[in-house]
Amino acid sequence: MGRAGGILRASALVEVTGAEPERLLNALTDAGMGFSGVESLDGCTMRLTLRGGDLAAARSLAARCQCELRVVKRTGAPAFRRKIRRRVAFMAALSLCFAALSASSLFVWEIEVQGNERVSTGEILRALEDAGVGYGSFWPGWEADRIKNEVILSLPELSWVGVTVAGSRAAVEVRERVDRPELVDNDEPYAVTATETGIIVRMDVYMGSPQVKPGDAVLKGEELVSSLMSTPGGEARQVHAQADVTARTWYELTASAPLTETSRGGETRSYSRWALVIGKTRLNFYRDSGKMDIGRDKIISEYPLAVEGVFALPVKLIRETYTEYEAVDASAARAESEERLKAALTEELERRLGGAGEVVSTSFSAAESGGALHVTLRAECLQDIAEETPLLQ
C-alpha cells in the first residue's frame, strides 16, 4: 500500500537555478517540506522531487533565495487525471468529427453536370432539385429510375440522365436528344427568291421556271425561279423550285466610336471582404453599401471545408478582393480606334455572307463628326442569293 500510495501521491520533479541553489534545500528543510532525489547538474543547477502540495510554497522560498524554480515533470494521481481528461476530451472531439464526416457523406453538397451543350446547367439543376436531387439532399433515398423519368419529363431535350455519388459529390451525366433532320417535301410548291439586291452572274436551275437571266438586276425578295412548270401536254403544274443563283452584291456598313473615352488610371486602393456560407445561408462579415462595381476589379475566392474525393461539409469561406482604380478621361488613339472599327466591320460582313459568298473588293473611309470617329466599309461580293420560299396556299 505504501508503494502504491507513493505512486499515486502528487509530486513534481523541479529544476532549481541560481548562484547558490543549496540555500533552497536549507530553506525547504527549515520549513518542514520533504524532498528527495537531489541531483546536481552543475554548480548553479540542481534537480529534486517535491510533493505536489508544497510546490507553491517552494516557489516562494526559491524567490527569497534568489533562485528560479521550474517544473520539469508532474507525477501522481492528479497529473494522471489531467492527462487522461485531456486525452478523453481529444478522443471525444475526434469521435464527434468522424461522426460528423460520416453523417455528412450521406448528403450531397456538390453537384456537377456533364454532357450538356444546348440545355443550360441551370435548367438541369432546377429539374434535378424538383426531382429531389438538390443541395443537401439525402442521397441513399434516391431512386435512379424515378429521377431519370422526372428530369426527362421536365426537360424533353434530354434523352438520358445518370447520377453517381462519390462522398458528398454527385456527378450528373446527361445526353441530349438528337433532333431528326427536317424532311423536305419535294411535292410542296416552293419558289426561289433573292436574299439580297444584286446583279445576276450565274444561274443553275434544277427545278422550276427561271424568271430572270444572267445580267439582270434583282431586288431583295424578288422571285428568281417560279414554281410553275409546263408539262409535255402543255398543262401547268406546281413544283418545288430549286436553283443556285450567284449574284454580284454590294454592301455599305458603318461603325462609330467616341474620340474620347474613360480609361483606367492608377490603383487607388485594394481591400477584401469575407463571408461564411453554411448550407444555403450566407453570413456577410461586412455591411453592404449597395454600390455598383464600377471602376473596380472584383475577385472571388472560395475556401470549402472539404477534401476532394474524400469528404465535403456544407461550409465554405468566401473572400471578395476589390481593387479600385482612378477613372481618367483620355483621348483615344485614332489609329487604334480606326483599326478596331475596321475589324468589326469586316467581321460583320463575313457574318452577313454566312459562308455563301466571297468578297471581291473592299474599301474603307473614315471621318470625324460630333466627337466620334465614323468608319465606312464598302464591299463588292459574289454570293449565292437563292432562297427557297414556300408558296401561300
C-alpha positions in Angstrom: 0.0 0.0 0.0 2.9 2.3 0.8 4.4 1.9 -2.7 1.0 2.3 -4.3 0.4 5.4 -2.2 3.8 6.8 -3.3 2.9 6.2 -7.0 -0.5 7.9 -6.6 0.7 10.8 -4.4 1.2 14.1 -6.3 4.8 15.0 -6.8 6.8 17.2 -9.1 10.4 17.0 -10.5 11.7 20.5 -10.4 14.9 22.2 -11.6 16.4 25.0 -9.4 18.8 27.5 -10.9 20.7 30.2 -9.0 24.0 31.3 -7.7 23.6 29.1 -4.6 20.8 26.6 -5.1 21.8 24.8 -1.9 20.2 27.7 0.1 16.8 26.5 -1.2 17.5 23.0 0.3 18.2 24.5 3.7 15.0 26.7 3.4 12.9 23.7 2.5 14.3 21.7 5.5 13.7 24.6 7.9 10.1 24.9 6.5 9.5 21.2 7.1 9.0 20.4 3.4 10.1 17.0 2.3 12.1 16.4 -0.8 14.1 13.6 -2.5 16.2 12.7 -5.5 18.5 15.7 -5.2 20.8 15.7 -8.3 23.4 18.4 -9.1 23.6 19.2 -12.8 26.3 21.9 -12.5 27.4 24.5 -9.9 24.3 26.6 -10.5 21.6 24.0 -11.3 20.2 21.0 -9.4 17.1 18.8 -9.7 14.9 17.4 -6.9 11.5 16.0 -6.3 8.9 17.8 -4.2 5.4 16.9 -3.0 2.8 18.4 -5.2 1.1 20.3 -2.3 4.4 22.0 -1.5 5.1 23.4 -4.9 3.5 26.9 -4.4 5.4 27.4 -1.1 8.6 26.1 -2.7 8.3 28.7 -5.4 8.1 31.5 -2.8 11.1 30.2 -0.9 13.1 29.9 -4.2 12.4 33.6 -4.9 13.6 34.5 -1.4 16.8 32.5 -2.0 17.3 34.3 -5.4 16.7 31.1 -7.3 14.4 30.2 -10.2 12.3 27.1 -9.8 11.0 25.3 -12.9 8.7 22.3 -13.0 10.2 19.6 -15.3 7.6 16.8 -14.8 4.5 16.2 -12.7 3.6 12.7 -11.5 0.9 11.1 -9.3 -2.8 10.8 -9.5 -3.7 14.5 -10.1 -1.3 14.7 -13.1 -2.6 11.4 -14.4 -6.2 12.7 -14.1 -5.4 15.9 -16.0 -3.6 13.9 -18.8 -6.5 11.4 -19.1 -9.0 14.3 -19.1 -7.2 15.9 -22.0 -7.0 12.6 -23.9 -10.6 11.8 -23.3 -11.6 15.3 -24.5 -9.4 14.8 -27.6 -10.9 11.4 -28.3 -14.4 12.7 -27.8 -13.8 15.6 -30.2 -12.2 13.2 -32.7 -15.1 10.8 -32.4 -17.5 13.7 -33.0 -15.6 14.8 -36.1 -15.6 11.3 -37.5 -19.4 11.0 -36.8 -20.0 14.4 -38.4 -18.0 13.4 -41.5 -19.8 10.0 -41.7 -23.1 11.7 -41.5 -22.1 14.5 -43.9 -21.1 11.9 -46.5 -24.7 10.8 -46.7 -25.7 14.2 -48.0 -24.8 15.9 -51.3 -23.0 19.2 -51.0 -21.7 19.5 -54.6 -23.4 18.7 -57.9 -21.5 18.7 -61.2 -23.3 18.4 -64.5 -21.6 17.0 -67.6 -22.5 16.3 -71.2 -24.9 19.3 -71.8 -24.4 21.7 -74.7 -27.8 23.1 -75.7 -29.5 22.7 -72.3 -28.1 25.1 -69.7 -26.6 23.8 -66.4 -29.1 25.9 -64.5 -32.1 24.3 -66.2 -30.7 20.8 -65.4 -30.0 21.7 -61.7 -33.6 23.1 -61.3 -35.1 20.0 -62.8 -32.9 17.8 -60.6 -33.9 19.7 -57.5 -37.6 19.2 -58.4 -36.8 15.5 -58.6 -35.2 15.5 -55.1 -31.6 15.8 -56.2 -30.6 19.1 -54.6 -28.0 20.7 -52.4 -28.1 19.0 -49.0 -30.3 16.1 -50.1 -30.1 12.6 -48.6 -28.6 10.5 -51.5 -29.3 7.0 -50.1 -33.0 7.8 -50.6 -32.7 8.5 -54.3 -34.3 6.3 -56.9 -32.4 6.3 -60.2 -35.3 5.5 -62.4 -37.6 8.0 -60.8 -35.0 10.8 -61.1 -34.3 10.0 -64.7 -38.0 9.9 -65.7 -38.9 13.1 -63.8 -35.9 15.1 -65.3 -36.6 13.9 -68.8 -40.3 14.7 -68.4 -39.3 18.2 -67.3 -36.6 18.6 -70.0 -37.7 16.8 -73.2 -34.4 17.9 -74.8 -32.6 15.2 -72.8 -32.7 11.6 -73.7 -30.8 10.1 -70.8 -29.8 11.1 -67.2 -27.4 9.3 -64.9 -26.3 10.2 -61.4 -23.3 8.8 -59.5 -22.2 9.8 -56.0 -18.7 9.8 -54.5 -18.5 11.1 -51.0 -20.7 14.2 -50.9 -20.2 15.0 -54.6 -22.8 14.0 -57.2 -21.8 13.7 -60.8 -24.7 14.1 -63.2 -24.2 12.8 -66.7 -26.7 13.8 -69.4 -27.2 13.1 -73.0 -29.1 15.5 -75.2 -31.7 14.3 -77.7 -30.6 14.4 -81.3 -33.2 16.2 -83.4 -34.3 14.5 -86.6 -33.4 16.5 -89.7 -36.2 18.4 -91.2 -37.6 16.5 -94.2 -38.2 18.5 -97.3 -41.4 17.7 -99.2 -40.4 17.9 -102.9 -44.1 17.8 -103.9 -44.9 21.0 -101.9 -44.7 24.1 -104.1 -41.8 26.4 -103.5 -40.4 29.4 -105.4 -36.8 30.7 -105.3 -36.4 34.3 -104.2 -33.5 36.7 -103.8 -32.0 37.2 -100.3 -30.1 40.3 -101.4 -30.2 43.0 -104.1 -27.7 42.5 -106.9 -26.9 41.6 -110.5 -27.2 38.0 -111.6 -23.9 36.4 -112.7 -24.8 32.8 -113.0 -27.9 30.6 -112.6 -28.1 26.8 -112.2 -31.9 25.9 -112.2 -32.7 22.3 -111.1 -36.4 22.6 -110.9 -38.9 25.3 -111.8 -39.1 28.1 -114.4 -36.4 30.8 -114.3 -37.8 34.4 -114.2 -34.5 36.2 -114.7 -31.3 35.6 -116.5 -27.6 36.5 -116.0 -27.1 40.2 -116.3 -30.4 41.1 -114.8 -30.6 43.3 -111.7 -32.9 41.9 -109.0 -34.2 43.3 -105.7 -34.2 41.5 -102.4 -37.3 39.3 -102.2 -37.9 39.2 -105.9 -38.8 35.9 -107.4 -35.9 34.3 -109.4 -37.4 30.9 -110.2 -41.1 30.2 -110.4 -42.8 27.0 -109.1 -44.9 26.8 -112.2 -43.7 24.4 -114.9 -45.4 23.2 -118.1 -45.9 19.5 -118.7 -45.2 17.9 -122.1 -49.0 18.1 -122.6 -49.0 21.9 -122.1 -50.5 21.9 -118.7 -49.1 23.9 -115.8 -48.2 22.3 -112.5 -46.7 23.5 -109.3 -43.3 22.1 -108.3 -40.6 22.6 -105.6 -38.3 25.1 -107.3 -34.6 24.6 -106.7 -31.7 26.6 -108.0 -28.2 28.1 -107.3 -28.1 31.8 -108.2 -24.8 33.7 -108.0 -25.1 37.4 -108.0 -22.8 40.4 -107.6 -23.8 42.3 -104.5 -22.7 45.5 -102.8 -22.6 46.3 -99.1 -22.1 49.6 -97.2 -21.6 49.2 -93.5 -20.7 52.0 -90.9 -19.5 51.8 -87.4 -18.7 54.6 -84.9 -16.6 55.1 -81.8 -16.0 58.1 -79.4 -12.8 60.1 -79.9 -12.5 60.4 -76.1 -13.0 57.5 -73.7 -12.8 56.9 -70.0 -9.7 54.8 -69.3 -8.3 53.2 -66.1 -5.8 55.2 -64.2 -3.6 54.2 -61.3 -4.7 51.9 -58.5 -6.3 53.9 -55.6 -6.8 51.1 -53.0 -7.4 47.4 -52.5 -9.4 45.7 -49.8 -11.1 42.3 -49.0 -14.5 41.3 -47.7 -15.3 38.0 -46.1 -18.4 35.9 -45.8 -19.2 32.5 -44.4 -21.7 30.1 -46.3 -23.3 27.4 -44.2 -25.6 25.3 -46.3 -27.8 27.8 -48.2 -27.3 30.6 -45.6 -24.7 33.3 -46.3 -23.3 35.3 -43.4 -21.6 38.5 -44.5 -18.9 39.9 -42.3 -19.3 43.4 -43.8 -22.0 45.9 -44.3 -23.3 46.0 -47.9 -23.2 49.6 -49.2 -25.3 48.7 -52.3 -22.8 50.4 -54.7 -22.3 49.0 -58.2 -18.9 47.5 -59.0 -17.9 50.4 -61.3 -14.3 51.4 -61.6 -13.0 48.4 -59.6 -12.0 44.8 -60.2 -13.6 42.0 -58.1 -12.0 38.6 -57.5 -14.0 36.0 -55.6 -12.1 33.1 -53.9 -13.8 30.2 -52.2 -12.3 28.0 -49.5 -14.6 25.0 -48.9 -14.3 22.8 -45.9 -13.6 19.7 -47.9 -11.0 17.2 -49.2 -11.7 16.5 -52.9 -12.8 12.9 -53.4 -12.9 12.2 -49.6 -15.5 14.3 -47.9 -17.2 17.7 -48.1 -19.1 19.7 -45.5 -21.7 22.4 -46.3 -19.3 25.1 -45.1 -17.1 27.4 -47.1 -15.4 30.7 -46.6 -15.8 33.4 -49.3 -13.2 36.1 -49.9 -14.0 39.1 -52.2 -11.0 41.1 -53.2 -11.6 44.6 -54.6 -9.1 46.8 -56.4 -10.3 50.3 -57.2 -8.8 52.5 -59.9 -9.0 56.1 -60.8 -11.1 56.9 -63.9 -9.3 59.2 -66.3 -10.7 60.8 -69.5 -8.2 60.4 -72.2 -8.1 60.9 -75.9 -8.5 57.6 -77.7 -5.7 56.8 -80.2 -7.4 57.5 -83.5 -5.4 54.9 -85.4 -6.2 52.1 -82.9 -9.9 53.0 -82.9 -10.0 53.0 -86.7 -8.4 49.5 -86.8 -10.9 48.2 -84.3 -13.8 49.5 -86.3 -12.4 48.1 -89.5 -12.0 44.7 -87.9 -15.6 44.8 -86.5 -17.0 45.8 -89.9 -15.1 43.0 -91.7 -16.5 40.5 -89.2 -20.0 41.8 -89.7 -19.6 41.5 -93.5 -18.5 37.9 -93.2 -21.4 37.2 -90.9 -23.8 38.6 -93.5 -22.3 36.5 -96.2 -22.7 33.4 -94.0 -20.2 31.3 -95.9 -22.3 31.5 -99.1 -20.1 34.0 -100.9 -16.7 35.7 -101.3 -15.5 39.2 -101.1 -14.3 40.6 -104.4 -13.1 44.0 -103.2 -13.3 46.3 -100.2 -12.6 49.9 -99.4 -12.7 51.9 -96.1 -13.3 55.6 -95.4 -13.1 57.4 -92.1 -14.5 60.7 -90.9 -14.8 62.6 -87.6 -18.0 64.4 -86.5 -19.8 65.0 -83.3 -16.9 63.9 -81.2 -16.9 60.5 -82.8 -15.0 58.6 -85.4 -17.1 57.0 -88.2 -15.6 54.3 -90.4 -17.5 53.1 -93.5 -16.8 49.8 -95.3 -17.9 49.4 -99.0 -17.6 45.9 -100.4 -18.3 44.1 -103.6 -19.1 40.4 -103.3 -20.1 37.3 -105.2 -22.7 35.3 -103.3 -25.5 32.8 -103.6 -28.7 34.8 -103.2 -31.1 31.9 -103.8 -33.6 31.1 -101.1 -36.4 28.5 -101.3 -39.7 30.1 -100.2 -42.9 28.2 -99.7 -46.0 29.5 -101.5 -49.0 30.5 -99.5 -51.8 28.0 -100.0 
